[in-house]
């Protein structure tokens, strides 16, 4: 499992997503792990819950 600083995650969000689709990524703030980013399929496997696309509302 890879770990990256929060600043790098912010600056290279696209790369974070690409990496997280292959393996979970720990995002650290001040050297401490704060979140794990992972593929939806892995999340669903771990929790047993399906993730559905969010519904958006358009105005006007």
PQR file with spaces between the fields and no chain letter, atoms N, CA, C, O and H, PARSE charges and radii, in Angstrom:
ATOM       1  N    UNK     1       0.852   -1.167    0.000 -0.4000 1.5000
ATOM       2  CA   UNK     1       0.000    0.000    0.000 -0.0000 2.0000
ATOM       3  C    UNK     1       0.898    1.230    0.000  0.5500 1.7000
ATOM       4  O    UNK     1       1.837    1.333    0.790 -0.5500 1.4000
ATOM       5  N    UNK     2       0.597    2.149   -0.888 -0.4000 1.5000
ATOM       6  CA   UNK     2       1.385    3.378   -0.992 -0.0000 2.0000
ATOM       7  C    UNK     2       0.863    4.424   -0.011  0.5500 1.7000
ATOM       8  O    UNK     2      -0.293    4.383    0.411 -0.5500 1.4000
ATOM       9  H    UNK     2      -0.165    2.066   -1.530  0.4000 1.0000
ATOM      10  N    UNK     3       1.737    5.354    0.337 -0.4000 1.5000
ATOM      11  CA   UNK     3       1.361    6.482    1.182 -0.0000 2.0000
ATOM      12  C    UNK     3       1.902    7.755    0.539  0.5500 1.7000
ATOM      13  O    UNK     3       3.028    7.784    0.043 -0.5500 1.4000
ATOM      14  H    UNK     3       2.675    5.387   -0.007  0.4000 1.0000
ATOM      15  N    UNK     4       1.078    8.812    0.554 -0.4000 1.5000
ATOM      16  CA   UNK     4       1.504   10.099    0.002 -0.0000 2.0000
ATOM      17  C    UNK     4       1.048   11.228    0.921  0.5500 1.7000
ATOM      18  O    UNK     4       0.044   11.093    1.620 -0.5500 1.4000
ATOM      19  H    UNK     4       0.163    8.789    0.956  0.4000 1.0000
ATOM      20  N    UNK     5       1.777   12.333    0.923 -0.4000 1.5000
ATOM      21  CA   UNK     5       1.360   13.492    1.714 -0.0000 2.0000
ATOM      22  C    UNK     5       0.093   14.130    1.128  0.5500 1.7000
ATOM      23  O    UNK     5      -0.140   14.057   -0.079 -0.5500 1.4000
ATOM      24  H    UNK     5       2.593   12.442    0.355  0.4000 1.0000
ATOM      25  N    UNK     6      -0.707   14.746    1.972 -0.4000 1.5000
ATOM      26  CA   UNK     6      -1.951   15.390    1.536 -0.0000 2.0000
ATOM      27  C    UNK     6      -1.680   16.445    0.468  0.5500 1.7000
ATOM      28  O    UNK     6      -2.461   16.586   -0.473 -0.5500 1.4000
ATOM      29  H    UNK     6      -0.518   14.805    2.952  0.4000 1.0000
ATOM      30  N    UNK     7      -0.603   17.174    0.601 -0.4000 1.5000
ATOM      31  CA   UNK     7      -0.270   18.210   -0.391 -0.0000 2.0000
ATOM      32  C    UNK     7      -0.085   17.591   -1.778  0.5500 1.7000
ATOM      33  O    UNK     7      -0.575   18.128   -2.771 -0.5500 1.4000
ATOM      34  H    UNK     7       0.032   17.060    1.366  0.4000 1.0000
ATOM      35  N    UNK     8       0.618   16.471   -1.840 -0.4000 1.5000
ATOM      36  CA   UNK     8       0.817   15.792   -3.123 -0.0000 2.0000
ATOM      37  C    UNK     8      -0.515   15.273   -3.664  0.5500 1.7000
ATOM      38  O    UNK     8      -0.770   15.347   -4.866 -0.5500 1.4000
ATOM      39  H    UNK     8       1.016   16.035   -1.033  0.4000 1.0000
ATOM      40  N    UNK     9      -1.361   14.749   -2.779 -0.4000 1.5000
ATOM      41  CA   UNK     9      -2.679   14.262   -3.206 -0.0000 2.0000
ATOM      42  C    UNK     9      -3.486   15.394   -3.831  0.5500 1.7000
ATOM      43  O    UNK     9      -4.173   15.194   -4.833 -0.5500 1.4000
ATOM      44  H    UNK     9      -1.154   14.689   -1.803  0.4000 1.0000
ATOM      45  N    UNK    10      -3.401   16.582   -3.238 -0.4000 1.5000
ATOM      46  CA   UNK    10      -4.126   17.740   -3.756 -0.0000 2.0000
ATOM      47  C    UNK    10      -3.578   18.181   -5.110  0.5500 1.7000
ATOM      48  O    UNK    10      -4.339   18.452   -6.039 -0.5500 1.4000
ATOM      49  H    UNK    10      -2.843   16.744   -2.424  0.4000 1.0000
ATOM      50  N    UNK    11      -2.259   18.249   -5.211 -0.4000 1.5000
ATOM      51  CA   UNK    11      -1.634   18.742   -6.436 -0.0000 2.0000
ATOM      52  C    UNK    11      -1.708   17.750   -7.591  0.5500 1.7000
ATOM      53  O    UNK    11      -1.700   18.145   -8.757 -0.5500 1.4000
ATOM      54  H    UNK    11      -1.641   18.029   -4.456  0.4000 1.0000
ATOM      55  N    UNK    12      -1.781   16.460   -7.264 -0.4000 1.5000
ATOM      56  CA   UNK    12      -1.782   15.428   -8.300 -0.0000 2.0000
ATOM      57  C    UNK    12      -2.973   14.492   -8.113  0.5500 1.7000
ATOM      58  O    UNK    12      -2.817   13.272   -8.066 -0.5500 1.4000
ATOM      59  H    UNK    12      -1.788   16.139   -6.317  0.4000 1.0000
ATOM      60  N    UNK    13      -4.160   15.078   -8.007 -0.4000 1.5000
ATOM      61  CA   UNK    13      -5.362   14.295   -7.717 -0.0000 2.0000
ATOM      62  C    UNK    13      -5.639   13.245   -8.789  0.5500 1.7000
ATOM      63  O    UNK    13      -6.035   12.126   -8.465 -0.5500 1.4000
ATOM      64  H    UNK    13      -4.287   16.069   -8.045  0.4000 1.0000
ATOM      65  N    UNK    14      -5.438   13.585  -10.045 -0.4000 1.5000
ATOM      66  CA   UNK    14      -5.655   12.619  -11.129 -0.0000 2.0000
ATOM      67  C    UNK    14      -4.767   11.399  -10.983  0.5500 1.7000
ATOM      68  O    UNK    14      -5.211   10.268  -11.180 -0.5500 1.4000
ATOM      69  H    UNK    14      -5.116   14.495  -10.308  0.4000 1.0000
ATOM      70  N    UNK    15      -3.512   11.633  -10.639 -0.4000 1.5000
ATOM      71  CA   UNK    15      -2.578   10.518  -10.434 -0.0000 2.0000
ATOM      72  C    UNK    15      -2.998    9.683   -9.223  0.5500 1.7000
ATOM      73  O    UNK    15      -2.892    8.457   -9.246 -0.5500 1.4000
ATOM      74  H    UNK    15      -3.151   12.552  -10.479  0.4000 1.0000
ATOM      75  N    UNK    16      -3.475   10.351   -8.162 -0.4000 1.5000
ATOM      76  CA   UNK    16      -3.963    9.641   -6.978 -0.0000 2.0000
ATOM      77  C    UNK    16      -5.091    8.687   -7.360  0.5500 1.7000
ATOM      78  O    UNK    16      -5.096    7.531   -6.938 -0.5500 1.4000
ATOM      79  H    UNK    16      -3.561   11.347   -8.144  0.4000 1.0000
ATOM      80  N    UNK    17      -6.036    9.163   -8.150 -0.4000 1.5000
ATOM      81  CA   UNK    17      -7.152    8.322   -8.586 -0.0000 2.0000
ATOM      82  C    UNK    17      -6.644    7.135   -9.394  0.5500 1.7000
ATOM      83  O    UNK    17      -7.071    6.002   -9.168 -0.5500 1.4000
ATOM      84  H    UNK    17      -6.031   10.103   -8.493  0.4000 1.0000
ATOM      85  N    UNK    18      -5.745    7.383  -10.325 -0.4000 1.5000
ATOM      86  CA   UNK    18      -5.203    6.294  -11.143 -0.0000 2.0000
ATOM      87  C    UNK    18      -4.510    5.242  -10.281  0.5500 1.7000
ATOM      88  O    UNK    18      -4.696    4.043  -10.488 -0.5500 1.4000
ATOM      89  H    UNK    18      -5.399    8.303  -10.508  0.4000 1.0000
ATOM      90  N    UNK    19      -3.717    5.691   -9.321 -0.4000 1.5000
ATOM      91  CA   UNK    19      -3.008    4.761   -8.442 -0.0000 2.0000
ATOM      92  C    UNK    19      -3.983    3.994   -7.559  0.5500 1.7000
ATOM      93  O    UNK    19      -3.839    2.786   -7.371 -0.5500 1.4000
ATOM      94  H    UNK    19      -3.566    6.665   -9.153  0.4000 1.0000
ATOM      95  N    UNK    20      -4.979    4.699   -7.015 -0.4000 1.5000
ATOM      96  CA   UNK    20      -5.939    4.071   -6.107 -0.0000 2.0000
ATOM      97  C    UNK    20      -6.811    3.033   -6.801  0.5500 1.7000
ATOM      98  O    UNK    20      -7.341    2.136   -6.146 -0.5500 1.4000
ATOM      99  H    UNK    20      -5.096    5.680   -7.168  0.4000 1.0000
ATOM     100  N    UNK    21      -6.964    3.140   -8.097 -0.4000 1.5000
ATOM     101  CA   UNK    21      -7.727    2.124   -8.830 -0.0000 2.0000
ATOM     102  C    UNK    21      -6.976    0.800   -8.862  0.5500 1.7000
ATOM     103  O    UNK    21      -7.586   -0.258   -9.017 -0.5500 1.4000
ATOM     104  H    UNK    21      -6.533    3.868   -8.630  0.4000 1.0000
ATOM     105  N    UNK    22      -5.645    0.855   -8.716 -0.4000 1.5000
ATOM     106  CA   UNK    22      -4.826   -0.356   -8.731 -0.0000 2.0000
ATOM     107  C    UNK    22      -4.537   -0.885   -7.325  0.5500 1.7000
ATOM     108  O    UNK    22      -4.433   -2.094   -7.119 -0.5500 1.4000
ATOM     109  H    UNK    22      -5.149    1.715   -8.591  0.4000 1.0000
ATOM     110  N    UNK    23      -4.407    0.030   -6.359 -0.4000 1.5000
ATOM     111  CA   UNK    23      -4.125   -0.367   -4.979 -0.0000 2.0000
ATOM     112  C    UNK    23      -4.518    0.777   -4.045  0.5500 1.7000
ATOM     113  O    UNK    23      -4.469    1.941   -4.443 -0.5500 1.4000
ATOM     114  H    UNK    23      -4.491    1.012   -6.526  0.4000 1.0000
ATOM     115  N    UNK    24      -4.907    0.460   -2.809 -0.4000 1.5000
ATOM     116  CA   UNK    24      -5.259    1.525   -1.866 -0.0000 2.0000
ATOM     117  C    UNK    24      -4.077    2.462   -1.618  0.5500 1.7000
ATOM     118  O    UNK    24      -2.919    2.046   -1.627 -0.5500 1.4000
ATOM     119  H    UNK    24      -4.947   -0.486   -2.486  0.4000 1.0000
ATOM     120  N    UNK    25      -4.401    3.734   -1.398 -0.4000 1.5000
ATOM     121  CA   UNK    25      -3.382    4.753   -1.135 -0.0000 2.0000
ATOM     122  C    UNK    25      -3.729    5.452    0.177  0.5500 1.7000
ATOM     123  O    UNK    25      -4.851    5.925    0.360 -0.5500 1.4000
ATOM     124  H    UNK    25      -5.342    4.072   -1.391  0.4000 1.0000
ATOM     125  N    UNK    26      -2.764    5.513    1.082 -0.4000 1.5000
ATOM     126  CA   UNK    26      -2.926    6.229    2.346 -0.0000 2.0000
ATOM     127  C    UNK    26      -2.506    7.671    2.117  0.5500 1.7000
ATOM     128  O    UNK    26      -1.427    7.931    1.585 -0.5500 1.4000
ATOM     129  H    UNK    26      -1.853    5.128    0.934  0.4000 1.0000
ATOM     130  N    UNK    27      -3.357    8.609    2.518 -0.4000 1.5000
ATOM     131  CA   UNK    27      -3.016   10.030    2.436 -0.0000 2.0000
ATOM     132  C    UNK    27      -2.667   10.478    3.852  0.5500 1.7000
ATOM     133  O    UNK    27      -3.438   10.290    4.793 -0.5500 1.4000
ATOM     134  H    UNK    27      -4.234    8.398    2.951  0.4000 1.0000
ATOM     135  N    UNK    28      -1.488   11.074    3.976 -0.4000 1.5000
ATOM     136  CA   UNK    28      -0.989   11.489    5.283 -0.0000 2.0000
ATOM     137  C    UNK    28      -0.970   13.006    5.418  0.5500 1.7000
ATOM     138  O    UNK    28      -0.703   13.731    4.459 -0.5500 1.4000
ATOM     139  H    UNK    28      -0.862   11.227    3.212  0.4000 1.0000
ATOM     140  N    UNK    29      -1.257   13.462    6.619 -0.4000 1.5000
ATOM     141  CA   UNK    29      -1.180   14.886    6.946 -0.0000 2.0000
ATOM     142  C    UNK    29      -0.278   15.007    8.172  0.5500 1.7000
ATOM     143  O    UNK    29      -0.538   14.392    9.207 -0.5500 1.4000
ATOM     144  H    UNK    29      -1.474   12.874    7.397  0.4000 1.0000
ATOM     145  N    UNK    30       0.768   15.794    8.050 -0.4000 1.5000
ATOM     146  CA   UNK    30       1.764   15.942    9.116 -0.0000 2.0000
ATOM     147  C    UNK    30       2.338   14.581    9.513  0.5500 1.7000
ATOM     148  O    UNK    30       2.606   14.330   10.689 -0.5500 1.4000
ATOM     149  H    UNK    30       0.979   16.293    7.210  0.4000 1.0000
ATOM     150  N    UNK    31       2.524   13.705    8.520 -0.4000 1.5000
ATOM     151  CA   UNK    31       3.129   12.403    8.767 -0.0000 2.0000
ATOM     152  C    UNK    31       2.208   11.348    9.349  0.5500 1.7000
ATOM     153  O    UNK    31       2.639   10.228    9.625 -0.5500 1.4000
ATOM     154  H    UNK    31       2.306   13.908    7.566  0.4000 1.0000
ATOM     155  N    UNK    32       0.942   11.697    9.537 -0.4000 1.5000
ATOM     156  CA   UNK    32      -0.016   10.738   10.105 -0.0000 2.0000
ATOM     157  C    UNK    32      -1.070   10.365    9.074  0.5500 1.7000
ATOM     158  O    UNK    32      -1.557   11.232    8.349 -0.5500 1.4000
ATOM     159  H    UNK    32       0.592   12.606    9.312  0.4000 1.0000
ATOM     160  N    UNK    33      -1.431    9.083    8.997 -0.4000 1.5000
ATOM     161  CA   UNK    33      -2.464    8.678    8.041 -0.0000 2.0000
ATOM     162  C    UNK    33      -3.820    9.274    8.418  0.5500 1.7000
ATOM     163  O    UNK    33      -4.230    9.222    9.577 -0.5500 1.4000
ATOM     164  H    UNK    33      -1.035    8.378    9.586  0.4000 1.0000
ATOM     165  N    UNK    34      -4.514    9.844    7.416 -0.4000 1.5000
ATOM     166  CA   UNK    34      -5.830   10.433    7.686 -0.0000 2.0000
ATOM     167  C    UNK    34      -6.947    9.789    6.872  0.5500 1.7000
ATOM     168  O    UNK    34      -8.078    9.694    7.349 -0.5500 1.4000
ATOM     169  H    UNK    34      -4.181    9.886    6.474  0.4000 1.0000
ATOM     170  N    UNK    35      -6.652    9.351    5.664 -0.4000 1.5000
ATOM     171  CA   UNK    35      -7.666    8.681    4.842 -0.0000 2.0000
ATOM     172  C    UNK    35      -6.993    7.631    3.963  0.5500 1.7000
ATOM     173  O    UNK    35      -5.787    7.668    3.721 -0.5500 1.4000
ATOM     174  H    UNK    35      -5.733    9.428    5.276  0.4000 1.0000
ATOM     175  N    UNK    36      -7.813    6.700    3.498 -0.4000 1.5000
ATOM     176  CA   UNK    36      -7.367    5.727    2.506 -0.0000 2.0000
ATOM     177  C    UNK    36      -8.257    5.896    1.286  0.5500 1.7000
ATOM     178  O    UNK    36      -9.483    5.900    1.400 -0.5500 1.4000
ATOM     179  H    UNK    36      -8.793    6.670    3.695  0.4000 1.0000
ATOM     180  N    UNK    37      -7.643    6.034    0.127 -0.4000 1.5000
ATOM     181  CA   UNK    37      -8.379    6.142   -1.132 -0.0000 2.0000
ATOM     182  C    UNK    37      -8.239    4.799   -1.833  0.5500 1.7000
ATOM     183  O    UNK    37      -7.135    4.277   -1.990 -0.5500 1.4000
ATOM     184  H    UNK    37      -6.647    6.031    0.035  0.4000 1.0000
ATOM     185  N    UNK    38      -9.387    4.240   -2.255 -0.4000 1.5000
ATOM     186  CA   UNK    38      -9.360    2.932   -2.910 -0.0000 2.0000
ATOM     187  C    UNK    38     -10.407    2.854   -3.998  0.5500 1.7000
ATOM     188  O    UNK    38     -11.320    3.677   -4.061 -0.5500 1.4000
ATOM     189  H    UNK    38     -10.284    4.663   -2.127  0.4000 1.0000
ATOM     190  N    UNK    39     -10.267    1.861   -4.848 -0.4000 1.5000
ATOM     191  CA   UNK    39     -11.225    1.638   -5.925 -0.0000 2.0000
ATOM     192  C    UNK    39     -12.591    1.283   -5.343  0.5500 1.7000
ATOM     193  O    UNK    39     -12.685    0.650   -4.291 -0.5500 1.4000
ATOM     194  H    UNK    39      -9.525    1.192   -4.797  0.4000 1.0000
ATOM     195  N    UNK    40     -13.632    1.693   -6.033 -0.4000 1.5000
ATOM     196  CA   UNK    40     -14.997    1.393   -5.605 -0.0000 2.0000
ATOM     197  C    UNK    40     -15.188   -0.115   -5.450  0.5500 1.7000
ATOM     198  O    UNK    40     -15.822   -0.572   -4.498 -0.5500 1.4000
ATOM     199  H    UNK    40     -13.555    2.207   -6.887  0.4000 1.0000
ATOM     200  N    UNK    41     -14.645   -0.872   -6.375 -0.4000 1.5000
ATOM     201  CA   UNK    41     -14.800   -2.329   -6.318 -0.0000 2.0000
ATOM     202  C    UNK    41     -14.210   -2.904   -5.030  0.5500 1.7000
ATOM     203  O    UNK    41     -14.787   -3.816   -4.438 -0.5500 1.4000
ATOM     204  H    UNK    41     -14.130   -0.501   -7.148  0.4000 1.0000
ATOM     205  N    UNK    42     -13.078   -2.381   -4.599 -0.4000 1.5000
ATOM     206  CA   UNK    42     -12.457   -2.840   -3.357 -0.0000 2.0000
ATOM     207  C    UNK    42     -13.309   -2.436   -2.159  0.5500 1.7000
ATOM     208  O    UNK    42     -13.490   -3.230   -1.236 -0.5500 1.4000
ATOM     209  H    UNK    42     -12.609   -1.639   -5.080  0.4000 1.0000
ATOM     210  N    UNK    43     -13.830   -1.221   -2.162 -0.4000 1.5000
ATOM     211  CA   UNK    43     -14.710   -0.764   -1.086 -0.0000 2.0000
ATOM     212  C    UNK    43     -15.942   -1.658   -0.989  0.5500 1.7000
ATOM     213  O    UNK    43     -16.323   -2.090    0.099 -0.5500 1.4000
ATOM     214  H    UNK    43     -13.683   -0.576   -2.912  0.4000 1.0000
ATOM     215  N    UNK    44     -16.560   -1.931   -2.136 -0.4000 1.5000
ATOM     216  CA   UNK    44     -17.749   -2.785   -2.154 -0.0000 2.0000
ATOM     217  C    UNK    44     -17.428   -4.185   -1.649  0.5500 1.7000
ATOM     218  O    UNK    44     -18.232   -4.791   -0.940 -0.5500 1.4000
ATOM     219  H    UNK    44     -16.250   -1.580   -3.020  0.4000 1.0000
ATOM     220  N    UNK    45     -16.265   -4.698   -2.007 -0.4000 1.5000
ATOM     221  CA   UNK    45     -15.865   -6.029   -1.550 -0.0000 2.0000
ATOM     222  C    UNK    45     -15.684   -6.045   -0.033  0.5500 1.7000
ATOM     223  O    UNK    45     -16.109   -6.990    0.632 -0.5500 1.4000
ATOM     224  H    UNK    45     -15.612   -4.206   -2.583  0.4000 1.0000
ATOM     225  N    UNK    46     -15.061   -5.010    0.512 -0.4000 1.5000
ATOM     226  CA   UNK    46     -14.799   -4.951    1.947 -0.0000 2.0000
ATOM     227  C    UNK    46     -16.061   -4.727    2.774  0.5500 1.7000
ATOM     228  O    UNK    46     -16.207   -5.297    3.855 -0.5500 1.4000
ATOM     229  H    UNK    46     -14.716   -4.243   -0.029  0.4000 1.0000
ATOM     230  N    UNK    47     -16.973   -3.897    2.268 -0.4000 1.5000
ATOM     231  CA   UNK    47     -18.161   -3.543    3.047 -0.0000 2.0000
ATOM     232  C    UNK    47     -19.384   -4.375    2.719  0.5500 1.7000
ATOM     233  O    UNK    47     -20.309   -4.473    3.525 -0.5500 1.4000
ATOM     234  H    UNK    47     -16.855   -3.434    1.389  0.4000 1.0000
ATOM     235  N    UNK    48     -19.392   -4.973    1.537 -0.4000 1.5000
ATOM     236  CA   UNK    48     -20.577   -5.712    1.106 -0.0000 2.0000
ATOM     237  C    UNK    48     -21.700   -4.795    0.658  0.5500 1.7000
ATOM     238  O    UNK    48     -22.824   -5.251    0.443 -0.5500 1.4000
ATOM     239  H    UNK    48     -18.640   -4.893    0.882  0.4000 1.0000
ATOM     240  N    UNK    49     -21.409   -3.501    0.514 -0.4000 1.5000
ATOM     241  CA   UNK    49     -22.414   -2.522    0.092 -0.0000 2.0000
ATOM     242  C    UNK    49     -22.098   -2.014   -1.306  0.5500 1.7000
ATOM     243  O    UNK    49     -20.951   -1.698   -1.620 -0.5500 1.4000
ATOM     244  H    UNK    49     -20.497   -3.131    0.689  0.4000 1.0000
ATOM     245  N    UNK    50     -23.121   -1.941   -2.135 -0.4000 1.5000
ATOM     246  CA   UNK    50     -22.941   -1.399   -3.483 -0.0000 2.0000
ATOM     247  C    UNK    50     -22.946    0.125   -3.424  0.5500 1.7000
ATOM     248  O    UNK    50     -23.698    0.725   -2.656 -0.5500 1.4000
ATOM     249  H    UNK    50     -24.053   -2.198   -1.880  0.4000 1.0000
ATOM     250  N    UNK    51     -22.115    0.730   -4.229 -0.4000 1.5000
ATOM     251  CA   UNK    51     -22.068    2.190   -4.341 -0.0000 2.0000
ATOM     252  C    UNK    51     -22.775    2.567   -5.627  0.5500 1.7000
ATOM     253  O    UNK    51     -22.400    2.112   -6.707 -0.5500 1.4000
ATOM     254  H    UNK    51     -21.504    0.242   -4.853  0.4000 1.0000
ATOM     255  N    UNK    52     -23.810    3.409   -5.508 -0.4000 1.5000
ATOM     256  CA   UNK    52     -24.542    3.825   -6.705 -0.0000 2.0000
ATOM     257  C    UNK    52     -24.128    5.240   -7.085  0.5500 1.7000
ATOM     258  O    UNK    52     -23.739    6.031   -6.227 -0.5500 1.4000
ATOM     259  H    UNK    52     -24.114    3.778   -4.630  0.4000 1.0000
ATOM     260  N    UNK    53     -24.214    5.554   -8.371 -0.4000 1.5000
ATOM     261  CA   UNK    53     -23.867    6.911   -8.800 -0.0000 2.0000
ATOM     262  C    UNK    53     -24.740    7.946   -8.086  0.5500 1.7000
ATOM     263  O    UNK    53     -25.933    7.728   -7.877 -0.5500 1.4000
ATOM     264  H    UNK    53     -24.531    4.911   -9.068  0.4000 1.0000
ATOM     265  N    UNK    54     -24.140    9.051   -7.724 -0.4000 1.5000
ATOM     266  CA   UNK    54     -24.928   10.095   -7.066 -0.0000 2.0000
ATOM     267  C    UNK    54     -25.843   10.758   -8.082  0.5500 1.7000
ATOM     268  O    UNK    54     -25.514   10.874   -9.262 -0.5500 1.4000
ATOM     269  H    UNK    54     -23.171    9.228   -7.894  0.4000 1.0000
ATOM     270  N    UNK    55     -26.979   11.181   -7.605 -0.4000 1.5000
ATOM     271  CA   UNK    55     -27.924   11.878   -8.479 -0.0000 2.0000
ATOM     272  C    UNK    55     -27.676   13.368   -8.339  0.5500 1.7000
ATOM     273  O    UNK    55     -27.575   13.891   -7.229 -0.5500 1.4000
ATOM     274  H    UNK    55     -27.247   11.086   -6.646  0.4000 1.0000
ATOM     275  N    UNK    56     -27.581   14.041   -9.465 -0.4000 1.5000
ATOM     276  CA   UNK    56     -27.356   15.485   -9.441 -0.0000 2.0000
ATOM     277  C    UNK    56     -28.596   16.198   -9.936  0.5500 1.7000
ATOM     278  O    UNK    56     -29.342   15.680  -10.767 -0.5500 1.4000
ATOM     279  H    UNK    56     -27.663   13.616  -10.366  0.4000 1.0000
ATOM     280  N    UNK    57     -28.803   17.382   -9.417 -0.4000 1.5000
ATOM     281  CA   UNK    57     -29.925   18.219   -9.845 -0.0000 2.0000
ATOM     282  C    UNK    57     -29.368   19.385  -10.630  0.5500 1.7000
ATOM     283  O    UNK    57     -28.395   20.015  -10.215 -0.5500 1.4000
ATOM     284  H    UNK    57     -28.197   17.803   -8.742  0.4000 1.0000
ATOM     285  N    UNK    58     -29.983   19.671  -11.760 -0.4000 1.5000
ATOM     286  CA   UNK    58     -29.573   20.858  -12.505 -0.0000 2.0000
ATOM     287  C    UNK    58     -30.579   21.963  -12.250  0.5500 1.7000
ATOM     288  O    UNK    58     -31.785   21.731  -12.161 -0.5500 1.4000
ATOM     289  H    UNK    58     -30.773   19.159  -12.096  0.4000 1.0000
ATOM     290  N    UNK    59     -30.054   23.157  -12.137 -0.4000 1.5000
ATOM     291  CA   UNK    59     -30.920   24.302  -11.868 -0.0000 2.0000
ATOM     292  C    UNK    59     -31.390   24.936  -13.161  0.5500 1.7000
ATOM     293  O    UNK    59     -30.696   24.931  -14.177 -0.5500 1.4000
ATOM     294  H    UNK    59     -29.075   23.346  -12.210  0.4000 1.0000
ATOM     295  N    UNK    60     -32.600   25.486  -13.087 -0.4000 1.5000
ATOM     296  CA   UNK    60     -33.171   26.295  -14.137 -0.0000 2.0000
ATOM     297  C    UNK    60     -33.287   25.663  -15.411  0.5500 1.7000
ATOM     298  O    UNK    60     -33.763   26.278  -16.365 -0.5500 1.4000
ATOM     299  H    UNK    60     -33.164   25.491  -12.261  0.4000 1.0000
